[in-house]
Amino acid sequence: MALFGRNKTTIGLDIGSGLIKVAVIEHGRGEPELAKVVITPLTADAIVEGEIMDPGIVTDAIRSSLEQAGVKTKTVVTAVGGRDVIIKKIQIERVKEQQARELMRWEAEQHVPFDMESVELDFQILDPDGDGLEMQVLLVAAKRDLIESKLRLLSDAGVTPSVVDVDAFALHNAFELNYPDAMQGVVGLVNIGHEVTNINILDDGVPILTRDITVGTRRFREDLQRDRGLGADEAQALVQGYDRSPQLDAVIESRGEEVAVGIERAAAFLASSSRTGSQMRAVYVCGGGSRIPGLTEALAARLRLPVELANPLANLKVRDGALESLVTDEVAPLLMLPVGLALRQLD
């Protein structure tokens, strides 16, 4: 990574279906500071259902975003996610880390529904100082094709990744900094994006379960256009607005139900597979869809749980001018993932 004065700078690059988001964080001797945010919209069909349909548009947007961010380095932290990434908390015999590394491929074969020849594996021992006969391990498997596709895209954009993280872990990084009180018990962190909603379940601050459902702001807009007869601009204005409307409430009732059911199923799976049977105590929502007027209230009523809008800037120091020309309240929900990526302080 490049050094600017005494500060080490990390660039988080989030390539979403609708937006390219860049967050630049400087790690000095004190607390991390958000130095710059750039958000670049993509054309409607540049990325569809996670598939890059027009690589040229996406790579141009990446280059433009980094140029606007004013960074000299082209080394970034980015992430992969979706159905081709599996995160699972497992228990194995307590061994040293090197032995665990040797055991992990065999363990993965028991827990990961992918061909082991086609995946990249990693793991983290969650209780390294424990003295029991077993230890808890967070196992992560990602399809190699997914990673190689991301690397090709970045290479075409002239960018080098110092780390390819996992979406769920990056979201957790930003969430932990801003909501330390949520690191106790079981909570849900739900990132409602353009096309996909990521549901992440955290147990005592550890992301132990992740699920994706194909509902995002695009579906809300399309429903408003198809079922309510609105034009594209009208639908966009309602979804991104501040005021509730009967037309939007009707869409929230159906699409919000899908999101709520996804959260319930993830929580139920965790409760049934956990030895403690822990119940979820709260849900935090982020992403562009979290700002849809009335959605958090609808989720809270449906889930019978506290549902709170998660702000990745709540405890993060923000430099004057970092959000130049951007409205903080409007863009903050979009920044949980890129901020989480940029919080990675690299050696």
C-alpha positions as CSV (number, residue, x, y, z in Angstrom):
1,M,0.0,0.0,0.0
2,A,1.1,3.6,-0.6
3,L,2.0,5.8,2.3
4,F,0.8,9.3,2.5
5,G,3.0,11.1,5.1
6,R,2.7,9.0,8.2
7,N,-0.7,7.7,7.4
8,K,-1.3,4.4,5.8
9,T,-4.2,4.6,3.4
10,T,-6.6,1.8,2.5
11,I,-9.0,2.0,-0.5
12,G,-12.2,0.0,-0.3
13,L,-13.7,-0.8,-3.7
14,D,-17.3,-2.1,-3.7
15,I,-18.5,-3.1,-7.2
16,G,-22.3,-3.2,-6.8
17,S,-24.9,-4.0,-9.4
18,G,-26.0,-0.4,-9.6
19,L,-23.1,1.6,-8.2
20,I,-19.4,1.6,-7.9
21,K,-18.4,2.8,-4.4
22,V,-15.0,3.9,-3.2
23,A,-14.1,4.7,0.4
24,V,-10.6,5.9,1.3
25,I,-9.6,5.5,5.0
26,E,-6.3,6.8,6.5
27,H,-4.9,4.8,9.4
28,G,-2.6,7.1,11.4
29,R,-1.5,6.6,14.9
30,G,-4.9,7.4,16.2
31,E,-8.4,6.3,15.0
32,P,-9.2,5.6,11.4
33,E,-10.4,8.6,9.4
34,L,-12.6,8.5,6.3
35,A,-10.8,10.7,3.9
36,K,-12.9,10.4,0.7
37,V,-16.0,8.8,-0.7
38,V,-16.9,8.5,-4.4
39,I,-20.1,6.9,-5.7
40,T,-20.4,6.3,-9.5
41,P,-23.7,5.0,-11.0
42,L,-23.7,2.2,-13.5
43,T,-26.1,2.0,-16.4
44,A,-29.1,-0.2,-15.7
45,D,-27.9,-3.4,-17.4
46,A,-24.1,-3.2,-16.9
47,I,-24.4,-5.8,-14.2
48,V,-27.5,-8.1,-14.0
49,E,-28.0,-10.7,-11.3
50,G,-24.3,-10.5,-10.5
51,E,-23.2,-11.1,-14.1
52,I,-21.1,-8.4,-15.7
53,M,-22.9,-7.8,-19.0
54,D,-20.7,-4.9,-20.2
55,P,-17.2,-5.1,-18.7
56,G,-16.1,-1.9,-20.5
57,I,-18.7,0.2,-18.7
58,V,-17.7,-1.3,-15.3
59,T,-14.0,-0.9,-15.8
60,D,-14.4,2.7,-16.9
61,A,-16.5,3.4,-13.8
62,I,-13.9,1.9,-11.6
63,R,-11.1,4.0,-13.2
64,S,-13.2,7.1,-13.0
65,S,-14.1,6.5,-9.3
66,L,-10.5,6.1,-8.3
67,E,-9.5,9.2,-10.3
68,Q,-12.2,11.2,-8.5
69,A,-11.0,9.9,-5.2
70,G,-7.6,11.5,-5.9
71,V,-5.6,8.4,-4.9
72,K,-2.2,7.8,-6.4
73,T,-2.1,4.1,-5.7
74,K,-4.2,1.6,-7.7
75,T,-4.1,-1.0,-4.9
76,V,-7.4,-1.7,-3.4
77,V,-9.3,-4.0,-1.0
78,T,-12.4,-5.6,-2.6
79,A,-14.7,-8.5,-1.8
80,V,-16.7,-11.3,-3.2
81,G,-20.0,-12.6,-2.1
82,G,-23.2,-14.4,-3.1
83,R,-24.2,-18.0,-3.5
84,D,-20.7,-19.1,-4.5
85,V,-19.3,-18.2,-1.0
86,I,-20.0,-20.4,2.0
87,I,-19.3,-19.3,5.6
88,K,-19.8,-21.9,8.3
89,K,-19.0,-22.1,12.0
90,I,-17.7,-25.6,12.8
91,Q,-16.1,-27.4,15.7
92,I,-13.1,-29.6,15.4
93,E,-10.6,-31.3,17.6
94,R,-8.3,-28.7,19.3
95,V,-5.0,-28.7,17.4
96,K,-2.4,-26.1,16.5
97,E,-3.1,-23.8,13.5
98,Q,-0.8,-25.6,11.2
99,Q,-2.5,-28.9,11.9
100,A,-5.8,-27.2,11.5
101,R,-4.8,-26.0,8.1
102,E,-4.0,-29.6,7.1
103,L,-7.3,-30.8,8.4
104,M,-9.4,-28.1,6.8
105,R,-9.8,-29.5,3.3
106,W,-11.2,-32.7,4.8
107,E,-13.5,-30.7,7.1
108,A,-14.6,-28.6,4.1
109,E,-15.6,-31.7,2.2
110,Q,-18.1,-32.5,5.0
111,H,-19.6,-29.0,5.2
112,V,-19.3,-27.3,1.8
113,P,-21.5,-28.3,-1.2
114,F,-18.9,-27.5,-3.8
115,D,-16.3,-29.6,-5.6
116,M,-13.2,-29.1,-3.5
117,E,-11.0,-28.8,-6.6
118,S,-12.9,-25.7,-7.6
119,V,-12.7,-23.7,-4.4
120,E,-10.4,-21.5,-2.4
121,L,-10.5,-22.2,1.4
122,D,-9.7,-20.1,4.4
123,F,-10.5,-20.4,8.1
124,Q,-10.1,-18.6,11.4
125,I,-9.9,-20.2,14.9
126,L,-12.5,-18.3,17.0
127,D,-11.2,-19.4,20.4
128,P,-7.4,-19.9,20.0
129,D,-6.8,-19.5,23.7
130,G,-9.4,-22.0,24.8
131,D,-8.5,-25.1,26.7
132,G,-11.3,-27.5,25.8
133,L,-10.9,-30.7,23.7
134,E,-12.6,-28.9,20.8
135,M,-12.3,-25.5,19.2
136,Q,-14.6,-23.3,17.1
137,V,-13.5,-22.5,13.6
138,L,-15.1,-20.2,11.0
139,L,-14.7,-21.9,7.6
140,V,-14.9,-19.9,4.4
141,A,-15.1,-21.4,0.9
142,A,-15.4,-19.4,-2.3
143,K,-15.6,-20.8,-5.8
144,R,-12.3,-20.1,-7.7
145,D,-14.2,-18.9,-10.8
146,L,-15.8,-16.2,-8.8
147,I,-12.5,-14.9,-7.5
148,E,-10.7,-15.2,-10.9
149,S,-13.6,-13.3,-12.5
150,K,-13.2,-10.4,-10.0
151,L,-9.4,-10.4,-10.5
152,R,-9.8,-10.2,-14.3
153,L,-12.2,-7.3,-14.0
154,L,-9.8,-5.4,-11.7
155,S,-6.8,-6.2,-14.0
156,D,-8.7,-4.7,-17.0
157,A,-9.4,-1.6,-14.9
158,G,-5.6,-1.3,-14.1
159,V,-6.3,-2.1,-10.4
160,T,-4.4,-4.6,-8.1
161,P,-6.2,-6.1,-5.1
162,S,-4.1,-6.3,-1.9
163,V,-6.9,-8.4,-0.4
164,V,-10.0,-10.1,-1.7
165,D,-12.3,-10.2,1.3
166,V,-15.8,-11.6,1.8
167,D,-18.8,-9.3,1.8
168,A,-20.0,-10.6,5.1
169,F,-16.7,-9.9,6.8
170,A,-16.4,-6.4,5.4
171,L,-19.9,-5.5,6.5
172,H,-19.0,-6.9,9.9
173,N,-15.8,-4.7,10.1
174,A,-17.8,-1.5,9.7
175,F,-20.7,-2.7,11.8
176,E,-18.4,-3.6,14.8
177,L,-16.7,-0.2,14.7
178,N,-20.0,1.7,14.8
179,Y,-22.2,-0.6,16.9
180,P,-20.0,-2.2,19.6
181,D,-23.1,-2.9,21.7
182,A,-24.4,-5.2,19.0
183,M,-21.5,-7.6,19.4
184,Q,-23.4,-9.4,22.2
185,G,-26.0,-12.1,21.5
186,V,-27.5,-13.0,18.1
187,V,-28.3,-10.1,15.7
188,G,-29.0,-9.8,12.0
189,L,-27.2,-7.4,9.7
190,V,-29.2,-7.0,6.5
191,N,-27.7,-5.3,3.5
192,I,-30.4,-4.4,1.0
193,G,-28.7,-3.7,-2.3
194,H,-29.8,-3.0,-5.9
195,E,-30.5,-6.6,-6.9
196,V,-29.7,-8.7,-3.8
197,T,-30.3,-8.6,-0.1
198,N,-27.5,-10.0,2.0
199,I,-28.6,-11.5,5.3
200,N,-25.8,-11.9,7.8
201,I,-26.3,-13.5,11.3
202,L,-23.8,-12.5,14.0
203,D,-23.4,-14.5,17.2
204,D,-21.4,-12.5,19.8
205,G,-19.9,-10.4,17.0
206,V,-18.9,-13.4,14.8
207,P,-20.5,-13.6,11.4
208,I,-21.6,-17.3,11.4
209,L,-24.3,-17.5,8.7
210,T,-24.9,-15.6,5.5
211,R,-27.8,-15.9,3.0
212,D,-28.6,-14.0,-0.2
213,I,-32.1,-13.4,-1.5
214,T,-32.8,-11.9,-5.0
215,V,-34.8,-8.9,-3.7
216,G,-33.4,-5.4,-3.9
217,T,-34.4,-1.8,-4.8
218,R,-34.7,-2.8,-8.5
219,R,-37.6,-5.1,-7.6
220,F,-39.4,-2.4,-5.6
221,R,-39.1,0.0,-8.5
222,E,-40.2,-2.6,-11.1
223,D,-43.3,-3.4,-8.9
224,L,-44.2,0.2,-8.7
225,Q,-44.0,0.5,-12.5
226,R,-45.8,-2.7,-13.3
227,D,-48.4,-2.8,-10.6
228,R,-49.0,0.8,-9.9
229,G,-48.5,2.3,-13.3
230,L,-45.7,4.7,-12.4
231,G,-43.0,5.9,-14.7
232,A,-39.4,5.0,-14.0
233,D,-38.5,8.4,-12.6
234,E,-41.6,8.4,-10.3
235,A,-40.8,5.0,-9.0
236,Q,-37.2,5.9,-8.4
237,A,-38.3,9.1,-6.5
238,L,-40.6,7.1,-4.2
239,V,-38.0,4.4,-3.4
240,Q,-35.3,7.0,-2.7
241,G,-37.6,9.6,-1.1
242,Y,-38.3,10.5,2.5
243,D,-42.1,10.2,2.6
244,R,-44.3,7.1,2.8
245,S,-47.1,6.7,0.2
246,P,-50.0,4.2,-0.2
247,Q,-48.5,3.0,-3.5
248,L,-45.1,2.3,-1.9
249,D,-46.7,0.7,1.2
250,A,-48.5,-1.8,-1.0
251,V,-45.2,-2.9,-2.6
252,I,-43.4,-3.0,0.8
253,E,-46.1,-5.3,2.0
254,S,-45.2,-8.0,-0.6
255,R,-41.4,-7.4,-1.1
256,G,-40.9,-6.6,2.6
257,E,-42.5,-10.0,3.4
258,E,-39.8,-11.7,1.2
259,V,-37.0,-10.0,3.1
260,A,-38.6,-10.8,6.4
261,V,-39.1,-14.5,5.5
262,G,-35.4,-14.6,4.4
263,I,-34.3,-13.3,7.8
264,E,-36.7,-15.7,9.7
265,R,-35.4,-18.7,7.7
266,A,-31.8,-17.8,8.4
267,A,-32.5,-17.3,12.1
268,A,-34.5,-20.5,12.3
269,F,-31.7,-22.5,10.7
270,L,-29.2,-21.0,13.1
271,A,-31.4,-21.8,16.1
272,S,-31.9,-25.4,15.0
273,S,-28.2,-26.0,14.3
274,S,-26.9,-24.2,17.3
275,R,-26.2,-26.0,20.6
276,T,-27.5,-23.0,22.5
277,G,-30.6,-22.4,20.4
278,S,-30.0,-18.7,20.6
279,Q,-32.8,-16.4,19.4
280,M,-32.2,-13.2,17.4
281,R,-32.6,-10.1,19.5
282,A,-32.4,-7.3,16.9
283,V,-31.9,-6.6,13.2
284,Y,-29.9,-3.8,11.7
285,V,-30.4,-2.8,8.1
286,C,-28.1,-1.0,5.6
287,G,-27.7,-0.6,1.9
288,G,-29.7,1.6,-0.5
289,G,-32.9,-0.3,0.2
290,S,-32.7,0.4,3.9
291,R,-33.8,4.0,3.1
292,I,-37.1,2.9,1.4
293,P,-39.7,4.9,3.4
294,G,-41.6,2.6,5.7
295,L,-39.5,-0.6,5.1
296,T,-37.8,-0.8,8.5
297,E,-41.2,-0.3,10.3
298,A,-42.7,-3.0,8.2
299,L,-39.9,-5.4,8.9
300,A,-40.1,-4.6,12.7
301,A,-43.8,-5.3,12.7
302,R,-43.4,-8.6,10.7
303,L,-40.4,-9.9,12.7
304,R,-41.6,-8.6,16.1
305,L,-38.0,-7.5,16.7
306,P,-36.3,-4.1,16.9
307,V,-35.1,-3.1,13.4
308,E,-32.7,-0.2,13.2
309,L,-31.1,1.6,10.3
310,A,-27.3,1.0,10.6
311,N,-25.1,4.0,9.9
312,P,-21.4,3.1,9.0
313,L,-20.4,6.7,9.9
314,A,-21.9,6.7,13.4
315,N,-18.6,6.3,15.2
316,L,-16.2,6.8,12.3
317,K,-14.2,10.0,12.1
318,V,-15.0,11.8,8.8
319,R,-12.6,14.3,7.4
320,D,-14.0,17.7,6.2
321,G,-14.8,17.4,2.5
322,A,-14.7,13.6,2.5
323,L,-18.4,13.6,1.3
324,E,-18.0,16.6,-1.0
325,S,-21.2,17.2,-3.1
326,L,-22.8,14.1,-1.4
327,V,-25.7,14.4,1.0
328,T,-24.6,12.4,4.1
329,D,-28.0,11.1,5.2
330,E,-28.6,9.8,1.6
331,V,-25.3,8.1,1.0
332,A,-24.4,6.8,4.5
333,P,-26.6,3.6,4.1
334,L,-24.7,2.8,0.9
335,L,-21.3,2.8,2.6
336,M,-21.3,-0.1,5.1
337,L,-19.5,-2.4,2.7
338,P,-16.9,0.0,1.2
339,V,-16.1,1.4,4.6
340,G,-15.7,-2.1,6.0
341,L,-13.2,-2.9,3.2
342,A,-11.2,0.3,3.7
343,L,-11.0,-0.4,7.5
344,R,-8.7,-3.3,6.7
345,Q,-5.3,-2.0,8.0
346,L,-2.8,-3.9,5.9
347,D,0.8,-4.8,6.9
